[in-house]
Amino acid sequence: MADHYADGTCRWWHLSRPSPELIAALGDGWLPRGGRALDIGCGLGAEAGYLASAGWQVTGIDLSGVAVARAAAEHENVAFLRADVRQLPFRSHCFDAALDRGCFHYLPAGDRQRYAGELRRVLRPGGKLLLRASLRAAGVRNDIDEEVIGHTFAAWRIENMRRAAVPTDTRTLDVIIARLSARGREGATV
Ligand SMILES: C[S@@+](CC[C@H](N)C(=O)[O-])C[C@H]1O[C@@H](n2cnc3c(N)ncnc32)[C@H](O)[C@@H]1O
């Protein structure tokens, strides 16, 4: 499989500063002032590094070995490892929050429930997921919409969901931004 960090495709989505929606989530208190966070599909680690500098203990995972190596070289305050979100190498309920800026929509539709299940497993009950799912992959409209997100995260609490145009270093992307929280197995969010 092509590594988009080896062939330069990552210029389409890479943002070398923290995203406005992450800054907003910290600024309005939806994300608390610290805790343990997982950045899923972390790429070059810009968001993970920012969250770490804001006081969080952050782990970034990505399938791309090139991305993980570059992220680790740039952000010493974050633990990076090559891992697949569909099979996370972490114990249950060990994270307070997770970020996904652009990974979810890459998964085949048949893997979405597994994604949601793995994240719910590693987040503590009430843990937060800031999801940014792009409406296009390689410029082509995909099937991501509010219904897909609602169905995938039916066992979660969707606190807010909206469409937005978000910046990268080279262009603007149309995405759905969702703030979710993990329910425990009994349905409680805290
Ligand atoms: C659109 S990029 C976004 C990268 C980064 N979050 C950013 O904002 O620049 C999606 C990332 O998800 C990673 N990815 C795709 N499938 C994955 C999987 N199953 N497990 C972990 N990472 C994955 C890709 O390697 C890529 O780095």
PDBQT file of the ligand as one rigid body, heavy atoms in Angstrom, charges set to zero:
ROOT
HETATM    1  C1  LIG A 201      -6.066  12.457   6.001  1.00  0.00    +0.000 C 
HETATM    2  S1  LIG A 201      -4.703  11.834   6.917  1.00  0.00    +0.000 S 
HETATM    3  C2  LIG A 201      -4.740  12.913   8.339  1.00  0.00    +0.000 C 
HETATM    4  C3  LIG A 201      -3.469  12.901   9.144  1.00  0.00    +0.000 C 
HETATM    5  C4  LIG A 201      -3.452  13.852  10.360  1.00  0.00    +0.000 C 
HETATM    6  N1  LIG A 201      -4.502  13.530  11.317  1.00  0.00    +0.000 N 
HETATM    7  C5  LIG A 201      -3.570  15.274   9.941  1.00  0.00    +0.000 C 
HETATM    8  O1  LIG A 201      -4.527  15.937  10.336  1.00  0.00    +0.000 OA
HETATM    9  O2  LIG A 201      -2.682  15.749   9.189  1.00  0.00    +0.000 OA
HETATM   10  C6  LIG A 201      -5.317  10.281   7.552  1.00  0.00    +0.000 C 
HETATM   11  C7  LIG A 201      -4.298   9.516   8.347  1.00  0.00    +0.000 C 
HETATM   12  O3  LIG A 201      -4.875   8.304   8.821  1.00  0.00    +0.000 OA
HETATM   13  C8  LIG A 201      -3.910   7.257   8.712  1.00  0.00    +0.000 C 
HETATM   14  N2  LIG A 201      -4.630   5.990   8.690  1.00  0.00    +0.000 N 
HETATM   15  C9  LIG A 201      -5.406   5.492   7.699  1.00  0.00    +0.000 A 
HETATM   16  N3  LIG A 201      -5.935   4.305   8.058  1.00  0.00    +0.000 NA
HETATM   17  C10 LIG A 201      -5.480   4.049   9.320  1.00  0.00    +0.000 A 
HETATM   18  C11 LIG A 201      -5.668   2.978  10.238  1.00  0.00    +0.000 A 
HETATM   19  N4  LIG A 201      -6.433   1.913   9.916  1.00  0.00    +0.000 N 
HETATM   20  N5  LIG A 201      -5.068   3.036  11.448  1.00  0.00    +0.000 NA
HETATM   21  C12 LIG A 201      -4.280   4.109  11.772  1.00  0.00    +0.000 A 
HETATM   22  N6  LIG A 201      -4.067   5.139  10.933  1.00  0.00    +0.000 NA
HETATM   23  C13 LIG A 201      -4.649   5.119   9.721  1.00  0.00    +0.000 A 
HETATM   24  C14 LIG A 201      -3.154   7.606   7.433  1.00  0.00    +0.000 C 
HETATM   25  O4  LIG A 201      -1.887   7.000   7.376  1.00  0.00    +0.000 OA
HETATM   26  C15 LIG A 201      -3.079   9.127   7.526  1.00  0.00    +0.000 C 
HETATM   27  O5  LIG A 201      -1.935   9.566   8.226  1.00  0.00    +0.000 OA
ENDROOT
TORSDOF 0
